[in-house]
Amino acid sequence: MVQETATSRETGDRRLHETPASEVRRNELAAFLRHRREHIAPEQLGLPRGRRRRTPGLRREEVAHLSAVGVTWYTWLEQARDIQVSVQVLDALARTLLLDASERAHLFNLAGAVDPAPGSHCSSVTDAQRIVLDQLEPLPACITNSRYDILAYNRTYGLLMCDLDAVPPMDRNCMVLCYTNPDWQAATVDLEGAMRLMAAKFRANMAEHLGEPAWKILLKRLMTESAEFREAWERHEVVRSLTKRKQFLNAHVGHLNLDHTDLWLGPHNGARMVTYAPADEESRRRLEQLRTIALGRERAAA
């Protein structure tokens, strides 16, 4: 009897050891989703609690609805079924479940997928490039990719159109900010023209990335969240990047006349350093003031 028990235990240990890594990840993913769902109060997402709610958090049906996925499909996810999960669905779940940057990264790792959204740190931006950004101050400067994700920026750029440090990393995208961020919009003097130009540039760039999930996710988000983008997108206008003078109404120092220049960081139109040089002495003086404000905030936060 003792021998049978030991044998059974050895068999069970061997089966556990032989469990495929993908099955382990599915179980971990299921547990992670359940835990996050059960720890989000419905009021956090604007849902009524009601009297008949059995779970302290969200129902599966609510997560599925808010993420625009089928209830049965989401239930299978929490049951660790062997199903494929797209990055679009993972992105929607991350937003619905209010995941922070670390939790979002964990979600994508468990699903064996690459997160298409920009993070708080981008390994493709070198230390040398970050030094250049800092040395350009008080000129505002940033590094973006062809999808307009803001990968890095200096202090002055961080306060040029909004408080960029206060923007969640996944929302640090010029298209998203231009069409959805009130502070960014208020700082853009010719907002209608900027929106139309951005949509036209985005359409031109997207032609080379039509099959890539990250581009599809961004397009879907813009179409969903902005009527202005939908209108501009339907124009089917196409234009490549232009060097031009821009005007901003900065919340801290007032009106700025700046000359915009793109400095491409590679042989193809991918990553670029965006710079803004003052077009007159008053704008130069105000950029100096803006840098001083940014430095003061940095010291206060330290």
C-alpha positions as CSV (number, residue, x, y, z in Angstrom):
1,M,0.0,0.0,0.0
2,V,2.9,2.3,0.9
3,Q,4.6,1.3,-2.4
4,E,1.5,2.2,-4.4
5,T,1.2,5.6,-2.8
6,A,4.9,6.4,-3.5
7,T,4.5,5.2,-7.1
8,S,1.4,7.4,-7.5
9,R,3.3,10.4,-6.1
10,E,6.2,9.8,-8.4
11,T,3.9,9.6,-11.4
12,G,2.2,12.8,-10.3
13,D,5.5,14.6,-9.9
14,R,6.6,13.4,-13.3
15,R,3.4,14.7,-14.9
16,L,3.8,18.0,-13.2
17,H,7.5,18.2,-14.4
18,E,6.4,17.4,-17.9
19,T,3.6,20.0,-18.1
20,P,4.3,22.1,-21.2
21,A,5.4,25.7,-20.5
22,S,2.6,27.0,-22.6
23,E,0.1,25.3,-20.3
24,V,1.7,26.8,-17.3
25,R,1.5,30.2,-18.9
26,R,-2.2,29.8,-19.7
27,N,-2.9,28.9,-16.1
28,E,-0.9,31.9,-14.9
29,L,-2.7,34.1,-17.4
30,A,-6.1,32.8,-16.3
31,A,-5.3,33.4,-12.6
32,F,-3.9,36.9,-13.3
33,L,-7.1,37.9,-15.2
34,R,-9.4,36.5,-12.5
35,H,-7.4,38.3,-9.7
36,R,-7.5,41.7,-11.5
37,R,-11.1,41.4,-12.4
38,E,-12.1,40.5,-8.9
39,H,-10.2,43.5,-7.5
40,I,-11.7,46.3,-9.6
41,A,-14.8,47.9,-8.2
42,P,-17.5,48.4,-10.8
43,E,-17.6,52.1,-9.7
44,Q,-14.1,52.5,-11.0
45,L,-15.4,52.0,-14.6
46,G,-18.6,53.9,-14.1
47,L,-20.7,50.7,-13.6
48,P,-23.5,50.4,-11.0
49,R,-22.9,48.0,-8.2
50,G,-26.5,46.8,-7.9
51,R,-27.9,44.6,-5.2
52,R,-27.5,41.2,-6.8
53,R,-23.8,41.4,-7.5
54,R,-22.1,38.2,-6.1
55,T,-18.5,39.1,-7.0
56,P,-16.8,41.9,-5.2
57,G,-15.3,43.1,-8.5
58,L,-16.3,42.9,-12.1
59,R,-18.3,40.2,-13.7
60,R,-16.9,38.3,-16.7
61,E,-19.7,39.7,-18.8
62,E,-18.7,43.2,-17.9
63,V,-15.0,42.7,-18.7
64,A,-15.9,41.1,-22.1
65,H,-18.3,43.9,-22.9
66,L,-15.9,46.7,-22.0
67,S,-13.1,45.0,-23.9
68,A,-15.3,44.3,-27.0
69,V,-14.7,40.5,-26.9
70,G,-17.2,37.7,-26.7
71,V,-18.2,36.5,-23.2
72,T,-17.6,32.8,-24.1
73,W,-14.2,33.6,-25.5
74,Y,-13.2,35.6,-22.4
75,T,-14.5,32.8,-20.1
76,W,-12.3,30.4,-22.0
77,L,-9.3,32.7,-21.2
78,E,-10.1,32.5,-17.5
79,Q,-10.4,28.7,-17.8
80,A,-6.9,28.5,-19.4
81,R,-8.2,27.1,-22.6
82,D,-5.7,26.6,-25.4
83,I,-6.8,29.6,-27.6
84,Q,-4.9,32.3,-29.5
85,V,-4.9,35.8,-28.0
86,S,-4.3,38.7,-30.3
87,V,-2.4,41.8,-29.2
88,Q,-5.5,43.9,-30.0
89,V,-7.5,41.9,-27.4
90,L,-4.6,42.0,-24.9
91,D,-4.4,45.8,-25.3
92,A,-8.2,46.1,-24.7
93,L,-8.1,43.9,-21.6
94,A,-5.1,45.9,-20.2
95,R,-7.2,49.1,-20.6
96,T,-10.4,47.6,-19.1
97,L,-8.6,46.1,-16.1
98,L,-6.7,49.4,-15.5
99,L,-3.3,47.7,-15.6
100,D,-0.2,49.8,-14.8
101,A,2.9,49.5,-16.9
102,S,4.3,46.5,-15.0
103,E,1.0,44.7,-15.0
104,R,0.6,45.3,-18.7
105,A,4.0,43.9,-19.4
106,H,3.2,40.9,-17.3
107,L,0.0,40.3,-19.2
108,F,1.7,40.3,-22.6
109,N,4.5,38.1,-21.3
110,L,2.1,35.5,-20.0
111,A,0.3,35.5,-23.4
112,G,3.6,35.1,-25.2
113,A,3.0,38.3,-27.2
114,V,5.0,41.5,-27.9
115,D,3.4,44.7,-26.5
116,P,2.9,47.1,-29.4
117,A,2.4,50.1,-27.1
118,P,5.4,52.3,-26.2
119,G,6.6,51.9,-22.6
120,S,8.2,54.3,-20.2
121,H,11.6,53.2,-21.4
122,C,12.6,52.4,-24.9
123,S,15.8,50.4,-25.4
124,S,16.0,51.6,-29.1
125,V,16.9,55.1,-27.8
126,T,20.6,55.1,-27.0
127,D,22.3,56.9,-24.2
128,A,24.1,59.1,-26.7
129,Q,20.8,60.2,-28.2
130,R,19.4,61.0,-24.7
131,I,22.5,63.2,-24.1
132,V,21.8,65.0,-27.3
133,L,18.2,65.7,-26.3
134,D,19.4,67.2,-23.0
135,Q,22.1,69.2,-24.6
136,L,19.6,70.8,-27.0
137,E,17.8,72.5,-24.2
138,P,16.2,75.0,-24.1
139,L,15.2,73.9,-27.5
140,P,12.3,71.4,-27.2
141,A,13.2,68.1,-28.7
142,C,12.0,64.5,-28.7
143,I,12.5,61.2,-30.5
144,T,9.5,59.5,-32.1
145,N,9.0,56.5,-34.4
146,S,7.0,56.5,-37.6
147,R,3.8,55.7,-35.7
148,Y,4.4,59.0,-33.7
149,D,5.0,57.2,-30.3
150,I,7.1,59.6,-28.2
151,L,10.1,57.4,-27.2
152,A,12.1,60.0,-25.4
153,Y,12.1,63.8,-24.8
154,N,13.9,66.6,-23.0
155,R,12.5,68.8,-20.2
156,T,11.5,71.7,-22.4
157,Y,9.5,69.4,-24.7
158,G,7.9,67.8,-21.7
159,L,6.1,71.1,-21.0
160,L,5.7,72.4,-24.5
161,M,2.2,71.3,-25.2
162,C,1.1,69.5,-22.0
163,D,2.7,68.0,-18.9
164,L,4.0,65.0,-20.7
165,D,5.4,63.4,-17.5
166,A,1.8,63.2,-16.3
167,V,0.6,61.4,-19.4
168,P,0.6,57.5,-19.1
169,P,3.4,56.0,-21.2
170,M,0.8,54.1,-23.4
171,D,-0.8,57.5,-24.3
172,R,2.4,59.3,-25.2
173,N,1.7,59.3,-28.9
174,C,1.4,62.5,-30.9
175,M,-1.7,61.3,-32.8
176,V,-3.5,60.3,-29.6
177,L,-2.5,63.6,-27.9
178,C,-3.4,65.8,-30.8
179,Y,-6.9,64.3,-31.1
180,T,-7.8,63.5,-27.4
181,N,-5.7,65.5,-25.0
182,P,-7.3,68.9,-24.1
183,D,-4.1,70.5,-22.9
184,W,-2.2,69.5,-26.1
185,Q,-5.1,70.9,-28.2
186,A,-5.3,74.1,-26.3
187,A,-1.5,74.7,-26.9
188,T,-1.9,74.2,-30.7
189,V,-2.8,77.5,-32.3
190,D,-4.0,76.0,-35.6
191,L,-5.6,72.9,-34.2
192,E,-7.8,72.1,-37.2
193,G,-4.9,72.4,-39.6
194,A,-2.7,70.3,-37.3
195,M,-5.3,67.6,-37.0
196,R,-5.7,67.4,-40.8
197,L,-2.0,67.3,-41.4
198,M,-1.4,64.7,-38.8
199,A,-4.0,62.4,-40.3
200,A,-2.5,62.8,-43.7
201,K,1.0,62.1,-42.5
202,F,-0.2,59.1,-40.5
203,R,-2.0,57.6,-43.6
204,A,1.1,58.0,-45.7
205,N,3.3,56.3,-43.1
206,M,0.8,53.5,-42.5
207,A,0.9,52.4,-46.1
208,E,4.2,50.6,-45.2
209,H,2.8,49.0,-42.1
210,L,-0.7,47.8,-43.1
211,G,-0.3,44.3,-41.6
212,E,1.2,45.3,-38.3
213,P,-1.0,44.9,-35.2
214,A,0.4,48.1,-33.4
215,W,-0.7,50.3,-36.3
216,K,-4.1,48.6,-36.5
217,I,-4.6,49.1,-32.7
218,L,-3.7,52.8,-32.9
219,L,-6.0,53.4,-35.9
220,K,-8.8,51.6,-34.2
221,R,-8.3,53.7,-31.0
222,L,-8.3,57.0,-33.0
223,M,-11.4,56.0,-34.9
224,T,-13.2,55.1,-31.7
225,E,-12.2,58.0,-29.5
226,S,-12.2,61.0,-31.9
227,A,-14.9,62.1,-34.3
228,E,-12.4,64.7,-35.7
229,F,-10.0,62.0,-36.6
230,R,-12.7,60.0,-38.3
231,E,-13.6,63.0,-40.4
232,A,-10.0,63.7,-41.3
233,W,-9.3,60.1,-42.1
234,E,-12.2,59.9,-44.5
235,R,-10.5,62.7,-46.6
236,H,-7.9,60.1,-47.8
237,E,-5.3,62.9,-47.9
238,V,-1.6,61.8,-48.0
239,V,1.4,64.0,-47.2
240,R,4.9,63.3,-46.1
241,S,6.8,65.1,-43.3
242,L,7.3,68.8,-43.8
243,T,9.6,71.3,-42.2
244,K,7.6,74.3,-41.3
245,R,7.0,77.0,-38.7
246,K,4.6,76.3,-35.9
247,Q,2.9,78.4,-33.3
248,F,2.0,77.3,-29.8
249,L,0.2,78.9,-26.9
250,N,2.1,77.5,-24.0
251,A,0.3,77.3,-20.7
252,H,3.4,78.6,-18.8
253,V,5.1,81.2,-21.0
254,G,2.5,82.2,-23.7
255,H,2.9,82.4,-27.4
256,L,5.8,80.7,-29.2
257,N,6.9,80.9,-32.8
258,L,9.1,77.8,-33.5
259,D,10.7,76.2,-36.6
260,H,10.1,72.5,-36.7
261,T,12.8,70.2,-38.1
262,D,13.0,66.4,-38.4
263,L,16.4,64.8,-38.0
264,W,16.2,61.2,-39.2
265,L,18.2,58.7,-37.0
266,G,18.6,56.0,-39.6
267,P,18.6,55.3,-43.4
268,H,14.9,54.8,-43.5
269,N,12.0,57.0,-42.4
270,G,11.7,55.3,-39.0
271,A,12.9,56.9,-35.7
272,R,13.6,60.7,-35.9
273,M,14.6,63.5,-33.6
274,V,12.1,66.3,-33.7
275,T,13.4,69.7,-32.8
276,Y,11.9,73.2,-32.4
277,A,14.1,76.2,-32.8
278,P,12.9,79.7,-31.8
279,A,11.9,81.8,-34.8
280,D,12.4,85.1,-33.0
281,E,14.1,86.6,-29.9
282,E,10.9,86.6,-27.8
283,S,10.3,82.9,-28.4
284,R,13.9,82.2,-27.5
285,R,13.5,84.1,-24.2
286,R,10.3,82.3,-23.5
287,L,11.9,78.9,-24.1
288,E,14.6,79.8,-21.6
289,Q,11.8,80.5,-19.1
290,L,10.1,77.2,-19.9
291,R,13.3,75.3,-19.3
292,T,13.7,77.1,-15.9
293,I,10.2,76.0,-15.0
294,A,10.9,72.4,-16.0
295,L,14.1,72.4,-14.0
296,G,12.2,73.8,-10.9
297,R,9.6,71.0,-11.2
298,E,12.4,68.4,-11.5
299,R,14.1,69.7,-8.3
300,A,10.8,69.8,-6.4
301,A,10.0,66.2,-7.3
302,A,13.5,65.0,-6.4
